[in-house]
Amino acid sequence: QLQLVESGGGLVQPGGSLRLSCAASGFTFSSYAMSWYRQARGKERELVAGITSAGGSTNYADSVKGRFTISRDNPKNTVYLQMNSLKPEDTAVYYCYAKYGVFRYWGQGTQVTVSS
């Protein structure tokens, strides 16, 4: 059964850090480019960061460059998002996304709330 399961979200104070994980199963993870998206209340879903299938290339939204790092561990079928220097505007539901050709899959999302 194909699954993308995010974890690691929660409540953190401004300036704090969180690491999100997305565990994949049911497909050939190492063939898929992986991304993290987020959707704040009342806003459209936006790309946060992406990584190629082998992990050789990454890209980031301007709003998170220098603060967030995407990485992957193909033997563990897991992609990560390290989030540092968090700001209240980073508050959103964060989604894991897998893409390979016409095959696209979404996780169920994990809530990140940055508040004092």
DRENPA-3360 file (N, C-alpha, C; in nm, 2 decimals, always signed):
BEGIN
1 = QLQLVESG = +0.08/-0.12/+0.00/+0.00/+0.00/+0.00/+0.09/+0.12/+0.00 ~ +0.06/+0.21/-0.09/+0.14/+0.34/-0.10/+0.11/+0.43/+0.01 ~ +0.21/+0.48/+0.07/+0.19/+0.58/+0.18/+0.31/+0.68/+0.19 ~ +0.27/+0.80/+0.23/+0.37/+0.90/+0.26/+0.32/+0.95/+0.40 ~ +0.40/+0.93/+0.50/+0.36/+0.96/+0.64/+0.45/+1.07/+0.70 ~ +0.40/+1.19/+0.72/+0.48/+1.29/+0.78/+0.47/+1.29/+0.93 ~ +0.58/+1.33/+0.99/+0.59/+1.34/+1.14/+0.68/+1.45/+1.17 ~ +0.68/+1.49/+1.30/+0.78/+1.59/+1.35/+0.72/+1.73/+1.37;
9 = GGLVQPGG = +0.60/+1.75/+1.33/+0.54/+1.88/+1.35/+0.50/+1.91/+1.49 ~ +0.46/+2.03/+1.52/+0.43/+2.07/+1.66/+0.43/+2.22/+1.68 ~ +0.43/+2.25/+1.81/+0.43/+2.40/+1.85/+0.57/+2.43/+1.89 ~ +0.63/+2.54/+1.83/+0.76/+2.58/+1.86/+0.76/+2.74/+1.87 ~ +0.85/+2.79/+1.96/+0.86/+2.93/+1.97/+0.94/+2.99/+1.86 ~ +0.91/+3.12/+1.83/+0.99/+3.19/+1.72/+1.14/+3.17/+1.75 ~ +1.22/+3.15/+1.65/+1.36/+3.12/+1.66/+1.40/+2.98/+1.69 ~ +1.30/+2.90/+1.71/+1.33/+2.76/+1.74/+1.34/+2.67/+1.61;
17 = SLRLSCAA = +1.36/+2.54/+1.63/+1.38/+2.45/+1.52/+1.29/+2.33/+1.53 ~ +1.26/+2.27/+1.42/+1.19/+2.14/+1.41/+1.25/+2.07/+1.29 ~ +1.24/+1.93/+1.30/+1.28/+1.85/+1.19/+1.16/+1.76/+1.15 ~ +1.11/+1.78/+1.03/+1.00/+1.70/+0.98/+1.06/+1.58/+0.90 ~ +0.99/+1.47/+0.91/+1.02/+1.35/+0.84/+0.91/+1.30/+0.76 ~ +0.93/+1.24/+0.65/+0.83/+1.18/+0.56/+0.88/+1.04/+0.53 ~ +0.81/+0.94/+0.58/+0.84/+0.80/+0.55/+0.76/+0.75/+0.44 ~ +0.82/+0.70/+0.34/+0.75/+0.65/+0.22/+0.75/+0.50/+0.22;
25 = SGFTFSSY = +0.64/+0.44/+0.16/+0.63/+0.30/+0.14/+0.54/+0.27/+0.02 ~ +0.56/+0.16/-0.04/+0.47/+0.11/-0.15/+0.51/+0.16/-0.29 ~ +0.62/+0.22/-0.30/+0.67/+0.26/-0.43/+0.83/+0.27/-0.42 ~ +0.89/+0.29/-0.54/+1.03/+0.29/-0.54/+1.08/+0.43/-0.51 ~ +1.10/+0.45/-0.38/+1.13/+0.59/-0.33/+1.25/+0.65/-0.40 ~ +1.35/+0.57/-0.43/+1.48/+0.63/-0.48/+1.46/+0.68/-0.62 ~ +1.35/+0.65/-0.69/+1.33/+0.70/-0.83/+1.25/+0.83/-0.83 ~ +1.20/+0.87/-0.72/+1.11/+0.99/-0.71/+1.18/+1.11/-0.66;
33 = AMSWYRQA = +1.16/+1.22/-0.73/+1.19/+1.35/-0.67/+1.09/+1.38/-0.55 ~ +1.14/+1.44/-0.45/+1.06/+1.47/-0.33/+1.06/+1.62/-0.30 ~ +0.95/+1.66/-0.25/+0.93/+1.80/-0.21/+0.86/+1.81/-0.08 ~ +0.87/+1.93/-0.02/+0.79/+1.97/+0.09/+0.71/+2.09/+0.04 ~ +0.58/+2.09/+0.07/+0.49/+2.20/+0.04/+0.43/+2.24/+0.18 ~ +0.37/+2.36/+0.18/+0.30/+2.40/+0.30/+0.18/+2.48/+0.26 ~ +0.08/+2.48/+0.35/-0.04/+2.56/+0.32/-0.08/+2.62/+0.46 ~ -0.08/+2.75/+0.46/-0.13/+2.83/+0.57/-0.28/+2.85/+0.56;
41 = RGKERELV = -0.34/+2.87/+0.67/-0.49/+2.89/+0.67/-0.52/+3.01/+0.58 ~ -0.61/+2.98/+0.49/-0.66/+3.09/+0.40/-0.57/+3.12/+0.28 ~ -0.46/+3.04/+0.27/-0.37/+3.07/+0.16/-0.35/+2.94/+0.07 ~ -0.29/+2.96/-0.05/-0.27/+2.85/-0.14/-0.15/+2.77/-0.09 ~ -0.15/+2.64/-0.13/-0.04/+2.56/-0.10/+0.08/+2.61/-0.18 ~ +0.20/+2.61/-0.12/+0.32/+2.66/-0.18/+0.44/+2.57/-0.16 ~ +0.53/+2.57/-0.26/+0.65/+2.48/-0.26/+0.74/+2.54/-0.16 ~ +0.79/+2.46/-0.07/+0.89/+2.50/+0.03/+1.03/+2.46/-0.01;
49 = AGITSAGG = +1.05/+2.33/-0.05/+1.18/+2.28/-0.09/+1.16/+2.16/-0.17 ~ +1.26/+2.13/-0.25/+1.26/+2.01/-0.33/+1.40/+1.95/-0.34 ~ +1.40/+1.81/-0.37/+1.53/+1.74/-0.38/+1.51/+1.64/-0.49 ~ +1.62/+1.62/-0.57/+1.61/+1.52/-0.68/+1.62/+1.38/-0.62 ~ +1.60/+1.28/-0.71/+1.58/+1.15/-0.67/+1.71/+1.09/-0.59 ~ +1.83/+1.13/-0.64/+1.95/+1.09/-0.58/+2.00/+1.18/-0.48 ~ +1.93/+1.30/-0.46/+1.97/+1.39/-0.36/+2.08/+1.49/-0.41 ~ +2.11/+1.49/-0.54/+2.22/+1.57/-0.58/+2.19/+1.72/-0.60;
57 = STNYADSV = +2.06/+1.75/-0.60/+2.02/+1.89/-0.63/+1.90/+1.92/-0.54 ~ +1.90/+2.04/-0.49/+1.79/+2.09/-0.40/+1.75/+2.23/-0.45 ~ +1.63/+2.27/-0.42/+1.58/+2.40/-0.44/+1.49/+2.45/-0.33 ~ +1.49/+2.58/-0.31/+1.41/+2.63/-0.19/+1.33/+2.76/-0.23 ~ +1.22/+2.77/-0.16/+1.15/+2.90/-0.17/+1.24/+3.01/-0.11 ~ +1.23/+3.13/-0.17/+1.31/+3.24/-0.12/+1.29/+3.27/+0.03 ~ +1.16/+3.24/+0.07/+1.13/+3.27/+0.21/+1.19/+3.18/+0.31 ~ +1.25/+3.07/+0.27/+1.31/+2.98/+0.36/+1.46/+2.95/+0.34;
65 = KGRFTISR = +1.51/+3.01/+0.23/+1.65/+2.99/+0.20/+1.74/+3.03/+0.32 ~ +1.84/+2.95/+0.35/+1.93/+2.98/+0.46/+1.88/+2.94/+0.59 ~ +1.75/+2.90/+0.60/+1.69/+2.86/+0.73/+1.65/+2.71/+0.73 ~ +1.60/+2.66/+0.61/+1.55/+2.53/+0.60/+1.65/+2.44/+0.51 ~ +1.65/+2.31/+0.54/+1.74/+2.22/+0.46/+1.66/+2.10/+0.44 ~ +1.65/+2.06/+0.31/+1.59/+1.93/+0.27/+1.69/+1.83/+0.25 ~ +1.67/+1.71/+0.29/+1.76/+1.60/+0.27/+1.68/+1.47/+0.26 ~ +1.75/+1.36/+0.21/+1.68/+1.24/+0.20/+1.78/+1.12/+0.23;
73 = DNPKNTVY = +1.72/+1.01/+0.27/+1.79/+0.89/+0.30/+1.72/+0.78/+0.22 ~ +1.78/+0.75/+0.11/+1.71/+0.65/+0.02/+1.70/+0.51/+0.08 ~ +1.80/+0.46/+0.14/+1.79/+0.33/+0.20/+1.68/+0.32/+0.31 ~ +1.65/+0.44/+0.37/+1.55/+0.44/+0.47/+1.41/+0.49/+0.42 ~ +1.41/+0.52/+0.29/+1.28/+0.57/+0.22/+1.23/+0.69/+0.30 ~ +1.31/+0.78/+0.33/+1.27/+0.90/+0.41/+1.33/+1.03/+0.36 ~ +1.24/+1.13/+0.36/+1.29/+1.26/+0.33/+1.27/+1.35/+0.45 ~ +1.36/+1.45/+0.47/+1.35/+1.53/+0.59/+1.35/+1.68/+0.55;
81 = LQMNSLKP = +1.30/+1.76/+0.65/+1.30/+1.90/+0.63/+1.35/+1.96/+0.77 ~ +1.47/+2.00/+0.77/+1.52/+2.07/+0.89/+1.49/+2.21/+0.89 ~ +1.42/+2.26/+0.99/+1.37/+2.40/+0.99/+1.43/+2.47/+1.11 ~ +1.51/+2.57/+1.08/+1.57/+2.65/+1.18/+1.52/+2.80/+1.18 ~ +1.55/+2.87/+1.28/+1.51/+3.01/+1.29/+1.37/+3.03/+1.25 ~ +1.28/+2.95/+1.30/+1.14/+2.95/+1.26/+1.07/+3.09/+1.30 ~ +0.98/+3.13/+1.21/+0.91/+3.25/+1.23/+0.76/+3.22/+1.23 ~ +0.68/+3.31/+1.29/+0.54/+3.29/+1.29/+0.48/+3.27/+1.16;
89 = EDTAVYYC = +0.54/+3.33/+1.06/+0.48/+3.31/+0.92/+0.51/+3.18/+0.86 ~ +0.59/+3.10/+0.93/+0.61/+2.96/+0.89/+0.50/+2.87/+0.93 ~ +0.41/+2.92/+1.01/+0.30/+2.84/+1.06/+0.21/+2.79/+0.94 ~ +0.19/+2.66/+0.93/+0.12/+2.60/+0.82/+0.11/+2.45/+0.84 ~ +0.03/+2.39/+0.76/+0.04/+2.24/+0.74/+0.14/+2.21/+0.64 ~ +0.23/+2.12/+0.67/+0.34/+2.09/+0.58/+0.32/+1.95/+0.52 ~ +0.33/+1.94/+0.39/+0.30/+1.82/+0.31/+0.42/+1.77/+0.24 ~ +0.43/+1.64/+0.24/+0.53/+1.57/+0.16/+0.47/+1.54/+0.03;
97 = YAKYGVFR = +0.56/+1.54/-0.08/+0.51/+1.52/-0.22/+0.61/+1.44/-0.29 ~ +0.57/+1.34/-0.36/+0.65/+1.26/-0.44/+0.61/+1.27/-0.59 ~ +0.71/+1.28/-0.67/+0.69/+1.29/-0.82/+0.78/+1.21/-0.90 ~ +0.73/+1.13/-0.99/+0.81/+1.06/-1.09/+0.72/+1.05/-1.22 ~ +0.76/+1.13/-1.32/+0.68/+1.13/-1.44/+0.54/+1.17/-1.41 ~ +0.44/+1.08/-1.45/+0.30/+1.11/-1.43/+0.25/+1.07/-1.29 ~ +0.34/+1.01/-1.21/+0.30/+0.96/-1.08/+0.33/+1.07/-0.98 ~ +0.23/+1.10/-0.90/+0.24/+1.21/-0.80/+0.16/+1.17/-0.68;
105 = YWGQGTQV = +0.22/+1.18/-0.56/+0.16/+1.14/-0.44/+0.18/+1.24/-0.33 ~ +0.08/+1.26/-0.25/+0.08/+1.35/-0.14/+0.07/+1.28/+0.00 ~ +0.13/+1.33/+0.10/+0.11/+1.28/+0.23/-0.01/+1.35/+0.29 ~ -0.04/+1.32/+0.42/-0.16/+1.37/+0.48/-0.13/+1.51/+0.55 ~ -0.01/+1.54/+0.57/+0.03/+1.67/+0.63/+0.06/+1.66/+0.78 ~ +0.14/+1.76/+0.82/+0.17/+1.77/+0.96/+0.17/+1.92/+1.00 ~ +0.11/+1.95/+1.11/+0.09/+2.09/+1.15/+0.22/+2.14/+1.21 ~ +0.26/+2.26/+1.17/+0.37/+2.33/+1.23/+0.31/+2.47/+1.28;
113 = TVSS = +0.33/+2.50/+1.41/+0.28/+2.62/+1.46/+0.39/+2.69/+1.53 ~ +0.42/+2.82/+1.49/+0.53/+2.89/+1.55/+0.47/+3.01/+1.62 ~ +0.48/+3.01/+1.75/+0.41/+3.10/+1.83/+0.47/+3.11/+1.97 ~ +0.47/+3.23/+2.03/+0.52/+3.24/+2.16/+0.40/+3.23/+2.27;
% end
